[in-house]
C-alpha cells in the first residue's frame, strides 16, 4: 500500500509519541479501542488516520495535534519530546543523562 501523502511523517511522530508515553502498540490499541494492526498501519503510513483518531492519539500520548501533523520536525518539538522522556526517568538515571549532555556540550565547545 502507498504511503499516506496527506500527512507525511505522521507515522513516525505517532510512533515516537507512543514510545515516549511508554506504550506498546497493543496497549495503545486497547486503550483507543482499535485493533493493533491498525496502529501498525497508521505508524507505517499505509492507512490514513481520521480526525477523530488523531484527536484520541493526541490525548493519549499527551502531544498536540499540531505537533503530530506538522510536516517539519522543528527543534522545539524534538526538545519537548525529549523532555517528556526525561521526565519519566529515575533521579539517578536523569543525573547520568545530564552528565552525558554536559560532556557533549564541552566537547562541542572545544571544536
C-alpha positions in Angstrom: 0.0 0.0 0.0 1.3 3.5 -0.7 2.4 5.9 2.0 -0.1 8.4 3.3 0.6 11.5 1.2 -1.8 13.8 3.1 0.2 13.9 6.3 3.8 12.7 5.5 5.8 11.9 8.6 2.8 11.4 10.9 3.5 7.7 11.4 7.0 8.4 12.7 5.7 11.1 15.0 2.9 8.9 16.3 5.5 6.1 16.9 7.8 8.5 18.8 4.9 9.8 20.9 3.7 6.3 21.7 7.3 5.3 22.7 7.6 8.4 24.8 4.3 7.5 26.5 5.8 4.1 27.3 3.1 2.2 25.5 3.3 -0.8 23.1 1.1 -0.8 20.0 -1.1 -3.4 21.7 -1.6 -1.3 24.8 -2.4 1.8 22.7 -4.8 -0.2 20.6 -6.6 -1.5 23.7 -6.9 2.0 25.3 -8.1 3.5 22.0 -10.5 0.6 21.2 -8.7 -0.2 18.0 -7.1 -3.3 16.5 -3.3 -3.5 16.9 -2.7 -3.9 13.2 -4.5 -0.6 12.6 -1.9 1.1 14.9 0.9 -0.6 12.8 -0.7 0.5 9.5 -1.1 4.1 10.7 2.5 4.2 12.0 3.8 2.8 8.7 1.6 5.3 6.9 -0.2 2.6 4.9 -3.5 3.6 6.4 -4.9 7.1 6.8 -5.7 8.3 10.2 -9.1 10.0 10.8 -9.5 13.3 12.5 -11.2 11.6 15.4 -8.4 9.1 15.7 -5.8 11.9 15.6 -7.6 13.6 18.5 -7.6 10.4 20.5 -3.9 9.8 19.8 -3.1 13.3 20.8 -4.9 13.0 24.1 -3.5 9.5 24.9 0.1 10.5 24.1 -0.2 14.0 25.6 1.1 15.8 22.5 -0.6 18.5 20.4 -2.4 17.7 17.2 -0.2 20.5 15.7 2.9 18.6 16.6 1.5 15.4 15.1 0.5 17.0 11.8 3.4 19.4 11.3 5.4 18.1 8.4 8.6 19.9 9.6 10.5 18.4 12.5 11.4 21.5 14.4 14.0 21.5 17.2 11.4 22.8 19.6 9.3 19.7 19.1 12.2 17.4 19.5 13.2 19.1 22.7 9.6 18.8 24.1 9.5 15.1 23.2 12.9 14.6 24.9 11.7 16.5 28.0 8.7 14.1 28.2 11.0 11.1 28.0 13.4 12.6 30.6 10.5 13.3 33.0 9.9 9.6 33.3 13.4 8.7 34.4 14.5 7.9 37.9 16.7 10.6 39.6 19.9 8.6 39.2 19.3 7.9 35.5 18.4 11.6 34.9 21.7 12.6 36.6 23.5 10.3 34.2 21.8 11.7 31.2 22.6 15.3 32.4 26.3 14.3 32.7 26.3 12.9 29.1 24.7 16.1 27.8 27.3 18.2 29.6 30.0 16.1 28.1 28.6 16.7 24.6 28.4 20.5 25.2 32.0 20.5 26.5 33.3 18.5 23.5 31.4 20.7 21.1 32.8 23.9 22.6 36.3 22.7 22.2 35.9 22.0 18.4 
